[in-house]
């Protein structure tokens, strides 16, 4: 069955590579150039909600000048959503 999903692709103006770069949130926030290794999101609205919440909590705890790399504002400045199709094998 083929399903819709989303990945975050680094915007072209921030990409110094010849290949597209995708977001991966493992122990560190990093980029990969292979689409199959990118974090996939089934629902981008839910992902955006948690980015906004993370940003809100970070600013509450550390103040408005806190660095919030995984927050909504920073993520949407540097990345764009790309729709992909994922085939689930049962």
Biopython code that builds the backbone (N, CA, C, O; Angstrom):
import numpy as np
from Bio.PDB.StructureBuilder import StructureBuilder

atoms = [
    (1, "UNK", "N", (0.837, -1.164, 0.000)),
    (1, "UNK", "CA", (0.000, 0.000, 0.000)),
    (1, "UNK", "C", (0.899, 1.250, 0.000)),
    (1, "UNK", "O", (1.862, 1.330, 0.763)),
    (2, "UNK", "N", (0.579, 2.202, -0.846)),
    (2, "UNK", "CA", (1.340, 3.445, -0.932)),
    (2, "UNK", "C", (0.656, 4.508, -0.083)),
    (2, "UNK", "O", (-0.554, 4.711, -0.171)),
    (3, "UNK", "N", (1.455, 5.178, 0.737)),
    (3, "UNK", "CA", (0.937, 6.210, 1.624)),
    (3, "UNK", "C", (1.730, 7.498, 1.452)),
    (3, "UNK", "O", (2.881, 7.492, 1.016)),
    (4, "UNK", "N", (1.094, 8.578, 1.800)),
    (4, "UNK", "CA", (1.721, 9.889, 1.755)),
    (4, "UNK", "C", (2.535, 10.110, 3.024)),
    (4, "UNK", "O", (2.130, 9.701, 4.113)),
    (5, "UNK", "N", (3.676, 10.752, 2.875)),
    (5, "UNK", "CA", (4.504, 11.145, 4.015)),
    (5, "UNK", "C", (5.224, 12.436, 3.633)),
    (5, "UNK", "O", (5.133, 12.911, 2.501)),
    (6, "UNK", "N", (5.933, 12.980, 4.599)),
    (6, "UNK", "CA", (6.647, 14.237, 4.389)),
    (6, "UNK", "C", (8.062, 14.127, 4.937)),
    (6, "UNK", "O", (8.304, 13.434, 5.926)),
    (7, "UNK", "N", (8.997, 14.819, 4.285)),
    (7, "UNK", "CA", (10.357, 14.968, 4.790)),
    (7, "UNK", "C", (10.691, 16.454, 4.785)),
    (7, "UNK", "O", (10.050, 17.242, 4.091)),
    (8, "UNK", "N", (11.686, 16.822, 5.554)),
    (8, "UNK", "CA", (12.174, 18.194, 5.565)),
    (8, "UNK", "C", (13.458, 18.265, 4.746)),
    (8, "UNK", "O", (14.462, 17.635, 5.077)),
    (9, "UNK", "N", (13.403, 19.039, 3.681)),
    (9, "UNK", "CA", (14.559, 19.207, 2.800)),
    (9, "UNK", "C", (15.169, 20.585, 3.042)),
    (9, "UNK", "O", (14.457, 21.587, 3.103)),
    (10, "UNK", "N", (16.488, 20.624, 3.177)),
    (10, "UNK", "CA", (17.188, 21.883, 3.372)),
    (10, "UNK", "C", (16.944, 22.782, 2.168)),
    (10, "UNK", "O", (17.083, 22.352, 1.022)),
    (11, "UNK", "N", (16.577, 24.034, 2.436)),
    (11, "UNK", "CA", (16.316, 24.973, 1.349)),
    (11, "UNK", "C", (17.589, 25.203, 0.537)),
    (11, "UNK", "O", (18.699, 25.180, 1.069)),
    (12, "UNK", "N", (17.403, 25.420, -0.731)),
    (12, "UNK", "CA", (18.525, 25.552, -1.657)),
    (12, "UNK", "C", (19.515, 26.641, -1.243)),
    (12, "UNK", "O", (20.723, 26.465, -1.399)),
    (13, "UNK", "N", (19.021, 27.760, -0.720)),
    (13, "UNK", "CA", (19.927, 28.854, -0.377)),
    (13, "UNK", "C", (20.834, 28.527, 0.807)),
    (13, "UNK", "O", (21.812, 29.237, 1.043)),
    (14, "UNK", "N", (20.530, 27.468, 1.553)),
    (14, "UNK", "CA", (21.362, 27.054, 2.682)),
    (14, "UNK", "C", (22.189, 25.796, 2.369)),
    (14, "UNK", "O", (23.014, 25.374, 3.179)),
    (15, "UNK", "N", (21.966, 25.221, 1.223)),
    (15, "UNK", "CA", (22.617, 23.967, 0.859)),
    (15, "UNK", "C", (23.890, 24.242, 0.062)),
    (15, "UNK", "O", (23.829, 24.796, -1.035)),
    (16, "UNK", "N", (25.031, 23.860, 0.607)),
    (16, "UNK", "CA", (26.292, 24.038, -0.110)),
    (16, "UNK", "C", (26.757, 22.742, -0.778)),
    (16, "UNK", "O", (27.912, 22.626, -1.189)),
    (17, "UNK", "N", (25.856, 21.780, -0.880)),
    (17, "UNK", "CA", (26.138, 20.491, -1.506)),
    (17, "UNK", "C", (25.525, 20.449, -2.900)),
    (17, "UNK", "O", (24.638, 21.239, -3.225)),
    (18, "UNK", "N", (26.005, 19.522, -3.716)),
    (18, "UNK", "CA", (25.438, 19.322, -5.055)),
    (18, "UNK", "C", (24.158, 18.492, -5.008)),
    (18, "UNK", "O", (23.432, 18.404, -5.998)),
    (19, "UNK", "N", (23.888, 17.888, -3.861)),
    (19, "UNK", "CA", (22.722, 17.014, -3.717)),
    (19, "UNK", "C", (21.760, 17.585, -2.688)),
    (19, "UNK", "O", (22.173, 18.321, -1.791)),
    (20, "UNK", "N", (20.490, 17.253, -2.810)),
    (20, "UNK", "CA", (19.537, 17.679, -1.771)),
    (20, "UNK", "C", (19.946, 17.116, -0.413)),
    (20, "UNK", "O", (20.500, 16.020, -0.329)),
    (21, "UNK", "N", (19.671, 17.866, 0.638)),
    (21, "UNK", "CA", (19.990, 17.459, 2.005)),
    (21, "UNK", "C", (18.692, 17.379, 2.792)),
    (21, "UNK", "O", (17.823, 18.242, 2.668)),
    (22, "UNK", "N", (18.569, 16.328, 3.606)),
    (22, "UNK", "CA", (17.342, 16.074, 4.360)),
    (22, "UNK", "C", (17.635, 16.022, 5.853)),
    (22, "UNK", "O", (18.732, 15.655, 6.276)),
    (23, "UNK", "N", (16.637, 16.395, 6.639)),
    (23, "UNK", "CA", (16.763, 16.457, 8.090)),
    (23, "UNK", "C", (16.641, 15.070, 8.715)),
    (23, "UNK", "O", (15.797, 14.261, 8.331)),
    (24, "UNK", "N", (17.518, 14.825, 9.697)),
    (24, "UNK", "CA", (17.456, 13.617, 10.521)),
    (24, "UNK", "C", (17.635, 14.048, 11.970)),
    (24, "UNK", "O", (18.572, 14.775, 12.300)),
    (25, "UNK", "N", (16.741, 13.598, 12.818)),
    (25, "UNK", "CA", (16.829, 13.916, 14.243)),
    (25, "UNK", "C", (17.182, 12.638, 14.991)),
    (25, "UNK", "O", (16.302, 11.887, 15.411)),
    (26, "UNK", "N", (18.469, 12.403, 15.152)),
    (26, "UNK", "CA", (18.907, 11.268, 15.966)),
    (26, "UNK", "C", (19.552, 11.850, 17.222)),
    (26, "UNK", "O", (18.984, 12.776, 17.802)),
    (27, "UNK", "N", (20.672, 11.374, 17.659)),
    (27, "UNK", "CA", (21.312, 11.940, 18.846)),
    (27, "UNK", "C", (21.687, 13.407, 18.636)),
    (27, "UNK", "O", (21.688, 14.204, 19.574)),
    (28, "UNK", "N", (21.999, 13.738, 17.406)),
    (28, "UNK", "CA", (22.303, 15.117, 17.028)),
    (28, "UNK", "C", (21.411, 15.467, 15.842)),
    (28, "UNK", "O", (20.970, 14.586, 15.104)),
    (29, "UNK", "N", (21.152, 16.748, 15.669)),
    (29, "UNK", "CA", (20.430, 17.174, 14.478)),
    (29, "UNK", "C", (21.429, 17.164, 13.334)),
    (29, "UNK", "O", (22.479, 17.801, 13.415)),
    (30, "UNK", "N", (21.104, 16.447, 12.273)),
    (30, "UNK", "CA", (22.055, 16.374, 11.176)),
    (30, "UNK", "C", (21.351, 16.289, 9.836)),
    (30, "UNK", "O", (20.126, 16.202, 9.758)),
    (31, "UNK", "N", (22.155, 16.316, 8.784)),
    (31, "UNK", "CA", (21.653, 16.239, 7.426)),
    (31, "UNK", "C", (22.168, 14.981, 6.751)),
    (31, "UNK", "O", (23.282, 14.528, 7.018)),
    (32, "UNK", "N", (21.353, 14.426, 5.880)),
    (32, "UNK", "CA", (21.762, 13.285, 5.051)),
    (32, "UNK", "C", (21.382, 13.603, 3.612)),
    (32, "UNK", "O", (20.459, 14.377, 3.356)),
    (33, "UNK", "N", (22.102, 13.001, 2.683)),
    (33, "UNK", "CA", (21.782, 13.250, 1.282)),
    (33, "UNK", "C", (21.049, 12.075, 0.626)),
    (33, "UNK", "O", (20.855, 12.054, -0.590)),
    (34, "UNK", "N", (20.652, 11.117, 1.432)),
    (34, "UNK", "CA", (19.887, 9.979, 0.925)),
    (34, "UNK", "C", (18.474, 10.051, 1.483)),
    (34, "UNK", "O", (18.270, 10.020, 2.697)),
    (35, "UNK", "N", (17.508, 10.146, 0.588)),
    (35, "UNK", "CA", (16.117, 10.334, 0.980)),
    (35, "UNK", "C", (15.620, 9.236, 1.917)),
    (35, "UNK", "O", (14.872, 9.515, 2.854)),
    (36, "UNK", "N", (16.027, 7.993, 1.675)),
    (36, "UNK", "CA", (15.536, 6.895, 2.508)),
    (36, "UNK", "C", (16.032, 6.974, 3.960)),
    (36, "UNK", "O", (15.479, 6.307, 4.835)),
    (37, "UNK", "N", (17.060, 7.777, 4.223)),
    (37, "UNK", "CA", (17.558, 7.939, 5.585)),
    (37, "UNK", "C", (16.921, 9.124, 6.306)),
    (37, "UNK", "O", (17.101, 9.284, 7.513)),
    (38, "UNK", "N", (16.191, 9.940, 5.588)),
    (38, "UNK", "CA", (15.570, 11.132, 6.177)),
    (38, "UNK", "C", (14.445, 10.746, 7.125)),
    (38, "UNK", "O", (13.805, 9.708, 6.959)),
    (39, "UNK", "N", (14.215, 11.594, 8.120)),
    (39, "UNK", "CA", (13.049, 11.397, 8.987)),
    (39, "UNK", "C", (11.794, 11.610, 8.161)),
    (39, "UNK", "O", (11.678, 12.583, 7.417)),
    (40, "UNK", "N", (10.850, 10.677, 8.306)),
    (40, "UNK", "CA", (9.567, 10.784, 7.591)),
    (40, "UNK", "C", (8.476, 11.114, 8.593)),
    (40, "UNK", "O", (8.446, 10.591, 9.707)),
    (41, "UNK", "N", (7.597, 11.977, 8.178)),
    (41, "UNK", "CA", (6.483, 12.406, 9.021)),
    (41, "UNK", "C", (5.184, 12.059, 8.315)),
    (41, "UNK", "O", (4.964, 12.454, 7.170)),
    (42, "UNK", "N", (4.327, 11.322, 9.002)),
    (42, "UNK", "CA", (3.030, 10.959, 8.429)),
    (42, "UNK", "C", (2.101, 12.159, 8.373)),
    (42, "UNK", "O", (1.262, 12.262, 7.479)),
    (43, "UNK", "N", (2.254, 13.073, 9.337)),
    (43, "UNK", "CA", (1.367, 14.218, 9.429)),
    (43, "UNK", "C", (2.211, 15.459, 9.716)),
    (43, "UNK", "O", (2.704, 15.633, 10.831)),
    (44, "UNK", "N", (2.376, 16.311, 8.722)),
    (44, "UNK", "CA", (3.252, 17.469, 8.921)),
    (44, "UNK", "C", (2.652, 18.482, 9.891)),
    (44, "UNK", "O", (3.398, 19.207, 10.549)),
    (45, "UNK", "N", (1.326, 18.552, 9.998)),
    (45, "UNK", "CA", (0.708, 19.479, 10.942)),
    (45, "UNK", "C", (1.036, 19.087, 12.383)),
    (45, "UNK", "O", (1.280, 19.951, 13.225)),
    (46, "UNK", "N", (1.042, 17.810, 12.655)),
    (46, "UNK", "CA", (1.413, 17.326, 13.998)),
    (46, "UNK", "C", (2.893, 17.625, 14.260)),
    (46, "UNK", "O", (3.254, 18.064, 15.352)),
    (47, "UNK", "N", (3.738, 17.392, 13.269)),
    (47, "UNK", "CA", (5.167, 17.688, 13.431)),
    (47, "UNK", "C", (5.380, 19.177, 13.688)),
    (47, "UNK", "O", (6.184, 19.550, 14.542)),
    (48, "UNK", "N", (4.670, 20.024, 12.958)),
    (48, "UNK", "CA", (4.786, 21.468, 13.165)),
    (48, "UNK", "C", (4.304, 21.862, 14.560)),
    (48, "UNK", "O", (4.897, 22.726, 15.206)),
    (49, "UNK", "N", (3.237, 21.230, 15.017)),
    (49, "UNK", "CA", (2.734, 21.504, 16.368)),
    (49, "UNK", "C", (3.817, 21.235, 17.405)),
    (49, "UNK", "O", (4.021, 22.047, 18.307)),
    (50, "UNK", "N", (4.516, 20.102, 17.289)),
    (50, "UNK", "CA", (5.543, 19.757, 18.275)),
    (50, "UNK", "C", (6.770, 20.642, 18.145)),
    (50, "UNK", "O", (7.438, 20.913, 19.143)),
    (51, "UNK", "N", (7.086, 21.103, 16.929)),
    (51, "UNK", "CA", (8.180, 22.067, 16.769)),
    (51, "UNK", "C", (7.833, 23.384, 17.479)),
    (51, "UNK", "O", (8.672, 23.981, 18.153)),
    (52, "UNK", "N", (6.587, 23.818, 17.312)),
    (52, "UNK", "CA", (6.139, 25.049, 17.974)),
    (52, "UNK", "C", (6.154, 24.881, 19.487)),
    (52, "UNK", "O", (6.557, 25.788, 20.215)),
    (53, "UNK", "N", (5.721, 23.737, 19.950)),
    (53, "UNK", "CA", (5.693, 23.465, 21.395)),
    (53, "UNK", "C", (7.111, 23.417, 21.965)),
    (53, "UNK", "O", (7.369, 23.961, 23.039)),
    (54, "UNK", "N", (8.029, 22.765, 21.246)),
    (54, "UNK", "CA", (9.429, 22.693, 21.673)),
    (54, "UNK", "C", (10.009, 24.099, 21.791)),
    (54, "UNK", "O", (10.694, 24.422, 22.762)),
    (55, "UNK", "N", (9.726, 24.925, 20.793)),
    (55, "UNK", "CA", (10.203, 26.303, 20.798)),
    (55, "UNK", "C", (9.631, 27.069, 21.997)),
    (55, "UNK", "O", (10.356, 27.779, 22.694)),
    (56, "UNK", "N", (8.347, 26.918, 22.223)),
    (56, "UNK", "CA", (7.673, 27.584, 23.341)),
    (56, "UNK", "C", (8.299, 27.185, 24.678)),
    (56, "UNK", "O", (8.600, 28.045, 25.507)),
    (57, "UNK", "N", (8.494, 25.886, 24.885)),
    (57, "UNK", "CA", (9.072, 25.402, 26.145)),
    (57, "UNK", "C", (10.521, 25.854, 26.309)),
    (57, "UNK", "O", (10.941, 26.194, 27.414)),
    (58, "UNK", "N", (11.279, 25.859, 25.228)),
    (58, "UNK", "CA", (12.670, 26.308, 25.289)),
    (58, "UNK", "C", (12.743, 27.768, 25.698)),
    (58, "UNK", "O", (13.556, 28.138, 26.545)),
    (59, "UNK", "N", (11.896, 28.602, 25.097)),
    (59, "UNK", "CA", (11.900, 30.028, 25.427)),
    (59, "UNK", "C", (11.404, 30.283, 26.853)),
    (59, "UNK", "O", (11.902, 31.181, 27.533)),
    (60, "UNK", "N", (10.430, 29.500, 27.301)),
    (60, "UNK", "CA", (9.953, 29.643, 28.679)),
    (60, "UNK", "C", (11.068, 29.326, 29.680)),
    (60, "UNK", "O", (11.229, 30.012, 30.689)),
    (61, "UNK", "N", (11.827, 28.280, 29.380)),
    (61, "UNK", "CA", (12.855, 27.832, 30.310)),
    (61, "UNK", "C", (14.126, 28.691, 30.255)),
    (61, "UNK", "O", (14.722, 28.990, 31.289)),
    (62, "UNK", "N", (14.538, 29.087, 29.034)),
    (62, "UNK", "CA", (15.834, 29.745, 28.873)),
    (62, "UNK", "C", (15.753, 31.201, 28.421)),
    (62, "UNK", "O", (16.780, 31.870, 28.306)),
    (63, "UNK", "N", (14.553, 31.694, 28.167)),
    (63, "UNK", "CA", (14.399, 33.080, 27.739)),
    (63, "UNK", "C", (14.272, 33.209, 26.224)),
    (63, "UNK", "O", (14.591, 32.285, 25.475)),
    (64, "UNK", "N", (13.802, 34.371, 25.796)),
    (64, "UNK", "CA", (13.508, 34.611, 24.372)),
    (64, "UNK", "C", (14.745, 34.593, 23.474)),
    (64, "UNK", "O", (14.614, 34.425, 22.262)),
    (65, "UNK", "N", (15.925, 34.760, 24.034)),
    (65, "UNK", "CA", (17.153, 34.751, 23.228)),
    (65, "UNK", "C", (17.807, 33.374, 23.159)),
    (65, "UNK", "O", (18.917, 33.238, 22.645)),
    (66, "UNK", "N", (17.126, 32.362, 23.672)),
    (66, "UNK", "CA", (17.680, 31.003, 23.673)),
    (66, "UNK", "C", (17.837, 30.486, 22.246)),
    (66, "UNK", "O", (17.058, 30.832, 21.359)),
    (67, "UNK", "N", (18.840, 29.664, 22.042)),
    (67, "UNK", "CA", (19.030, 29.004, 20.754)),
    (67, "UNK", "C", (18.089, 27.806, 20.706)),
    (67, "UNK", "O", (18.097, 26.961, 21.602)),
    (68, "UNK", "N", (17.300, 27.744, 19.679)),
    (68, "UNK", "CA", (16.294, 26.684, 19.572)),
    (68, "UNK", "C", (16.343, 26.088, 18.158)),
    (68, "UNK", "O", (15.478, 26.358, 17.325)),
    (69, "UNK", "N", (17.364, 25.279, 17.910)),
    (69, "UNK", "CA", (17.576, 24.731, 16.571)),
    (69, "UNK", "C", (16.402, 23.920, 16.044)),
    (69, "UNK", "O", (16.093, 23.987, 14.854)),
    (70, "UNK", "N", (15.744, 23.159, 16.907)),
    (70, "UNK", "CA", (14.643, 22.300, 16.458)),
    (70, "UNK", "C", (13.287, 22.984, 16.598)),
    (70, "UNK", "O", (12.251, 22.339, 16.438)),
    (71, "UNK", "N", (13.286, 24.268, 16.891)),
    (71, "UNK", "CA", (12.037, 25.003, 16.999)),
    (71, "UNK", "C", (11.451, 25.327, 15.632)),
    (71, "UNK", "O", (12.149, 25.311, 14.618)),
    (72, "UNK", "N", (10.176, 25.615, 15.627)),
    (72, "UNK", "CA", (9.444, 25.866, 14.389)),
    (72, "UNK", "C", (10.057, 26.999, 13.562)),
    (72, "UNK", "O", (10.250, 26.849, 12.355)),
    (73, "UNK", "N", (10.361, 28.119, 14.197)),
    (73, "UNK", "CA", (10.868, 29.279, 13.456)),
    (73, "UNK", "C", (12.158, 28.943, 12.724)),
    (73, "UNK", "O", (12.291, 29.236, 11.536)),
    (74, "UNK", "N", (13.099, 28.338, 13.416)),
    (74, "UNK", "CA", (14.381, 27.982, 12.806)),
    (74, "UNK", "C", (14.211, 26.911, 11.733)),
    (74, "UNK", "O", (14.809, 27.005, 10.661)),
    (75, "UNK", "N", (13.410, 25.908, 12.014)),
    (75, "UNK", "CA", (13.229, 24.818, 11.053)),
    (75, "UNK", "C", (12.590, 25.324, 9.755)),
    (75, "UNK", "O", (13.028, 24.951, 8.667)),
    (76, "UNK", "N", (11.569, 26.163, 9.860)),
    (76, "UNK", "CA", (10.885, 26.639, 8.665)),
    (76, "UNK", "C", (11.713, 27.686, 7.918)),
    (76, "UNK", "O", (11.487, 27.925, 6.732)),
    (77, "UNK", "N", (12.667, 28.308, 8.606)),
    (77, "UNK", "CA", (13.581, 29.223, 7.923)),
    (77, "UNK", "C", (14.541, 28.443, 7.028)),
    (77, "UNK", "O", (14.873, 28.892, 5.931)),
    (78, "UNK", "N", (14.986, 27.277, 7.493)),
    (78, "UNK", "CA", (16.033, 26.528, 6.800)),
    (78, "UNK", "C", (15.539, 25.336, 5.973)),
    (78, "UNK", "O", (16.252, 24.859, 5.090)),
    (79, "UNK", "N", (14.335, 24.858, 6.251)),
    (79, "UNK", "CA", (13.833, 23.654, 5.583)),
    (79, "UNK", "C", (12.484, 23.913, 4.934)),
    (79, "UNK", "O", (11.762, 24.843, 5.295)),
    (80, "UNK", "N", (12.166, 23.062, 3.965)),
    (80, "UNK", "CA", (10.833, 23.080, 3.363)),
    (80, "UNK", "C", (10.299, 21.656, 3.345)),
    (80, "UNK", "O", (11.050, 20.685, 3.250)),
    (81, "UNK", "N", (8.972, 21.564, 3.441)),
    (81, "UNK", "CA", (8.330, 20.251, 3.407)),
    (81, "UNK", "C", (8.306, 19.729, 1.979)),
    (81, "UNK", "O", (7.994, 20.459, 1.038)),
    (82, "UNK", "N", (8.642, 18.453, 1.836)),
    (82, "UNK", "CA", (8.553, 17.786, 0.536)),
    (82, "UNK", "C", (7.694, 16.543, 0.734)),
    (82, "UNK", "O", (7.952, 15.714, 1.608)),
    (83, "UNK", "N", (6.682, 16.440, -0.089)),
    (83, "UNK", "CA", (5.778, 15.285, -0.016)),
    (83, "UNK", "C", (6.420, 14.102, -0.731)),
    (83, "UNK", "O", (6.958, 14.239, -1.829)),
    (84, "UNK", "N", (6.355, 12.949, -0.093)),
    (84, "UNK", "CA", (6.882, 11.730, -0.698)),
    (84, "UNK", "C", (5.822, 10.637, -0.603)),
    (84, "UNK", "O", (4.843, 10.767, 0.132)),
    (85, "UNK", "N", (6.027, 9.581, -1.340)),
    (85, "UNK", "CA", (5.161, 8.400, -1.235)),
    (85, "UNK", "C", (5.992, 7.278, -0.636)),
    (85, "UNK", "O", (7.142, 7.058, -1.016)),
    (86, "UNK", "N", (5.387, 6.581, 0.300)),
    (86, "UNK", "CA", (6.045, 5.470, 0.984)),
    (86, "UNK", "C", (5.220, 4.222, 0.758)),
    (86, "UNK", "O", (4.009, 4.223, 0.979)),
    (87, "UNK", "N", (5.860, 3.173, 0.325)),
    (87, "UNK", "CA", (5.164, 1.907, 0.138)),
    (87, "UNK", "C", (5.375, 1.046, 1.361)),
    (87, "UNK", "O", (6.506, 0.710, 1.713)),
    (88, "UNK", "N", (4.282, 0.694, 2.004)),
    (88, "UNK", "CA", (4.346, -0.198, 3.165)),
    (88, "UNK", "C", (4.154, -1.620, 2.707)),
    (88, "UNK", "O", (3.207, -1.932, 1.985)),
    (89, "UNK", "N", (5.040, -2.466, 3.122)),
    (89, "UNK", "CA", (4.969, -3.886, 2.769)),
    (89, "UNK", "C", (4.394, -4.642, 3.962)),
    (89, "UNK", "O", (4.909, -4.556, 5.077)),
    (90, "UNK", "N", (3.349, -5.362, 3.717)),
    (90, "UNK", "CA", (2.695, -6.098, 4.805)),
    (90, "UNK", "C", (3.207, -7.509, 4.907)),
    (90, "UNK", "O", (2.762, -8.267, 5.770)),
]
sb = StructureBuilder()
sb.init_structure("model")
sb.init_model(0)
sb.init_chain("A")
sb.init_seg("    ")
for serial, (resi, resn, name, xyz) in enumerate(atoms, 1):
    if name == "N":
        sb.init_residue(resn, " ", resi, " ")
    sb.init_atom(name, np.array(xyz, "f"), 0.0, 1.0, " ", f" {name:<3s}", serial, name[0])
structure = sb.get_structure()
